[in-house]
Every structure is written in structure tokens, then in C-alpha cells.
Amino acid sequence: MPAKYFYQPGQGHGLAHDPFNAIVGPRPIGWISTSDAAGRHNLAPYSFFNAFNYTPPIIGFASIGRKDTLRHIEATGEFVWNLATRPLAEAMNTSSAAVPADIDEFTLAGLTAVPSRRVRAPRVEESPVNFECRLSQLLRLQGANGDPLETWLILGEVVAVHIAPHLIIDGSYDTAAAEPILRGGGPADYFDIGPAQRFRMSRPGT
Ligand SMILES: Cc1cc2nc3c(=O)[nH]c(=O)nc-3n(C[C@H](O)[C@H](O)[C@H](O)COP(=O)(O)O)c2cc1C
């Protein structure tokens, strides 16, 4: 077997493009809506995102730098996660634009902000799934040497869930029918998934 390409991130990767994002991918997208203390809306995607607990459900994402989403969550303790789907891909991308805090990315991306039921942050009406979340932990990340980084991990408990009815079939949520999009590596790679990518495997002993 040929030797594996080896690098130590602290000393550079030596390739044309950093492979890290392309290796840890494709990643689900945390499309996060918030409102500030004055009730102004904000929406932005975060692909350093995942689920971390089942009961209660907890999701989290990383803000690399102090961004509006982080500031709003610090101020209000609330946010909403919206499922980014293939029909909403361009709108999701538009909502990532670096715009001043007083610009509403819902308007920018042609999306509709609708009220949530348990939090004040708005939901994206066009997205077929929304999680209303309350901040549970906010962690400033640090390197292995203990030095603080300019990155914050925002963890929130999902306190309310909205699912478009066509995605629930015989009591099961149909992941592929929602056409979720996932972030790959490089400046522009995304993946979508459909039923063809599904395979089934039961855990040992079940
Ligand atoms: C698909 C996608 C994924 C992104 N993932 C992240 C991420 O994980 N962390 C981050 O800090 N920024 C990420 N960004 C960039 C933010 O969306 C961007 O900085 C945005 O302007 C932040 O908005 P805000 O200041 O309103 O929170 C991502 C952008 C895109 C398009």
C-alpha cells in the first residue's frame, strides 16, 4: 500500500486546498435564524453544525469569529434551526452574505419570517422543518495548548419542532423526501441526497 499523504495542520497542509472541510463532509447545515433584543431578524448558515444529544435533543454549531448570530443568541438565549433544502439552496447561500447587522437576511433572500411558538426568534416559513431552540451552553473553544480561539460553540436544546406533513409517511420522517443539502469542501461544493444514497444496516445484536 503506498504511503499515506501526511501533514501536521500546525505546519500547513502543503496542498492547493485545505482538505479538512472536504474530508469532514458533506456536513448538514445549521441554517440559524435569530432576532436581536429589539426584535430585528437575522438568518445565516453554519456548516460546522450537528446534533449532539437525543433526550433532550441538543444541536450545536460553531461561530468562527463573533458574528451577528452569536451576538443575538448571547442577548436573547434563543435561536431557530431551519432545514436547508435543494429548492432553498440559493436563498440559503444569499443569507450568508456579510451584511450590516441591521440588514434582514430574510428580505435579502426573499424568504418569509414567521413567528415561532416557544421562542421569539423567527422561523423560515419556506423551510419544511424548523427546530425552536433555547441556548443550553456557550463554549469558547481552545487549542490543545489551552490558548483560547476566536471560535464559539453554541449548543441549544430543541424545545419545539415543526415538520411539513408531506415528510411524515406512516409515522416515519422521510429524510430524502425533504431534499436536504449538505456542504462539501472547497469554496462551492454542496451535495444533495435522495433515496438512491440510502442503505440499511442494523446494529450488531438487533
Ligand atoms: C454553507 C455555509 C456554511 C457556513 N458555515 C459557517 C460556520 O460553520 N461557521 C461560521 O462562522 N461561518 C460559516 N459560514 C459563514 C457565515 O454564514 C457568514 O459569515 C454569515 O455572514 C454570518 O452571518 P451573521 O453575522 O448574520 O451570523 C458559512 C457560510 C455558508 C454559505
The ligand as an ORCA input file, in Angstrom:
! r2SCAN-3c Opt
* xyz 0 1
  C     -22.864     26.782      3.582
  C     -22.188     27.751      4.515
  C     -21.705     27.300      5.715
  C     -21.100     28.189      6.623
  N     -20.637     27.675      7.809
  C     -20.106     28.536      8.732
  C     -19.701     28.037     10.003
  O     -19.810     26.843     10.318
  N     -19.206     28.933     10.905
  C     -19.083     30.267     10.607
  O     -18.634     31.033     11.461
  N     -19.467     30.757      9.403
  C     -19.989     29.926      8.472
  N     -20.404     30.414      7.254
  C     -20.318     31.861      7.003
  C     -21.490     32.618      7.638
  O     -22.739     32.160      7.123
  C     -21.339     34.123      7.340
  O     -20.182     34.616      7.995
  C     -22.546     34.947      7.726
  O     -22.419     36.264      7.204
  C     -22.724     35.069      9.239
  O     -23.917     35.794      9.438
  P     -24.292     36.515     10.783
  O     -23.202     37.551     11.058
  O     -25.625     37.152     10.460
  O     -24.391     35.493     11.874
  C     -20.972     29.557      6.304
  C     -21.454     30.011      5.059
  C     -22.040     29.125      4.169
  C     -22.556     29.608      2.837
*
